[in-house]
Amino acid sequence: MKKWTFVFVFLILFSIVYALPGEWFRNFVKEYRRAYGLPADDELLIKIEDAILDASKETGLDPLLITSVIIVESEFRNVIGLYGELGMMQIKPETADFVANYYNLKKPKEGWTRILWDFKLNIKIGSYYLKYLYDKFGNIQEAVKHYNGGIYKEQYAERILEKYQQMLKVASVYENNS
């Protein structure tokens, strides 16, 4: 457990110094969205990037970690999961309600189905839920493991942490070449 905590702290510091999102990040998101024939215009990509950065600032989570969860959960698609999970971060309405109550966040007037199409709200709520899990379990591996409610939690956590490490490597390459 201590090893993952150290790795997590190191990766956050590394990412803050070297891997802040930018044009490379928007191109990365564009590729995912285009693979599904989804809109990927510059204005939308900037809004997605801003939503991730805003959630990162509010929660203290690394934007590349949030991005890794989005990639594993939905590949930047607003989808409905098999068990009622919604949007890019695949949040259930009851989880969204719990998070909003826990952190005293404003609830949407039209209800939590809004997190299906409002990616900004979805990313905010999903990030707060990940923060809740990190605070509860004290390390990122357990937090991402419990983000998923399925029976394959270990594999799920591995996928997110592997994607996170890949994101950090890609980000450092782009940052070093700019």
N, C-alpha and C positions, 0 to 999 in steps of 0.2 A: 504494500500500500504506500509506504513512504517513497518508494522508487517512482510510482506514478505521480505522486504529489510533486516531487522534485521535477520530473519531466514536464508536468503541466506548467509549473511556475516558470521553468526555463523557456518553454515554448511560447508562453504569453509574452515574456520579456523580449524574446527573439522577434516575435511577430510585431510587437509595438515598434521596435527599432527598425526592422527590415521589411516587414511584409504588409504594410498598410495597403488596402485595396486601391485601385486606380484603373487605368485603361486596361491593363492586363486582366484585371478581375472582371470587368464588364465584358471583355472578349470571351472569357471563360464561361460566364453565365450565358452569353449569347449562343455559344456552341451547344450547351445543354438544351436551351429553349428551341433552337432551330432544329435539333434532332427530332423534336416532336411537332414541328410545324407551327410553333407558337410565336406570337409577336416577340420581336427582339430589337425594337428600335432603340436608338440612343437614349431617348427620354425615359422610356420604361426601365432600361438597364440602370440608369442613374438613380431612378426611384427605388429600385430593388437594392442597389448598393447603399443608398442613404438609409433605407429601412434597417438594413443589417448594421450599419455603423451607429445609427441611433439606438438600436437595441443593445449593442455592445457598450455604448457609453452609459446607458441607464442601468445595465446589469453588472458591468465589470467583466463580462465574458469576452474572450477573444473573438473578433469578427470572423476569423477563419474557422474557429470551432463552430460557431453558429452556421456558417456556410457548409461545413462538413455534415452537420445534422440535416440541413436542407437537401444536400445532394443525396444522402442515403435515404431520406424519407420520401422525396418527391422529384428530385432532379429539376427543381425550380418550376414545378407544375402545381396549379391549384386543383388538386384532386381530392376525391372522397375515398377513404380507405375502407377496407372490408368490414371494420368494426365501428364505423362512424367517425373516423379521424378526418379532419378537414384541413385543406390548404397545404401550403409549402412545407410547414413544419408538422403536419399531421397531428393536430390537436383535437381532442374530443371536446364537445361543448361543456361537459361537466368538469373537465380538467381546466378549461378556460375560466369557468365560473369560480372554481377553487382558487386558481391563481389570482384572479381579480380580487376576490375577497381577502386573500392572504396579504397581498401587496397594496390593497386599497386602490386598485386601478379602476378607471371608469369603464362601465359596461355599456356595450352598444344598445341603443334604444330598440333596434330591430331584432335583438337576440344574438346568440352566439353563432348562428349560421353565417353571419357576416364574415367570420374568419375563413370561410371557403374562398370568397372572392376578394377580400380586402387583405392583400398580402402584407401590407404594412402592420396591420393589427395582428395578423397571424404570426409574423416574425417577432413582434413585441411579446405577445403572450407566450409563444413557444420558448423564447429566450428567458423570460421570467420563470417559466416552469423548469428549464434546465438549471437556472440559478438556484431555485428552490431545492432541487435534487442535489446540486453540488454542496449547498450549505448543510443539507440534511446528512449526506453521507461523507462529506469531508474530502472527497477526491473525485477527479473527473472520470475515472474509469467506472466507478460505481454510479455516478450521476448519469452517464450516457447509457449504462447498462439498464438502469431503471426508467430511462426516458421511454423505452419501448416496453409495452405491456405484454409482449408475446413470450413464447416458451424458449426462444432462441436468443436470450439476452446477452449471453457471452459472445456469440458470433456477431450480434448487432453492435456491441461495444467495440469489438475488434475492428469491424468495418468502419465505424466512425473515427476511431483513433488512427487507423491506417490512412483514411482519407485526409484527416487533419495533418498528419505528417507529410503526406504528398502535397497538400496545399502549401504548407510552410516551405517545402523545397522549391515548388514552382514560384512562389512569391519571391523567395530570395534570389532566384535566377533572374527574374524580371527586374527586381529592384537593383541588382548588381549590374545589369546591362543598361540601365537607364541613366 
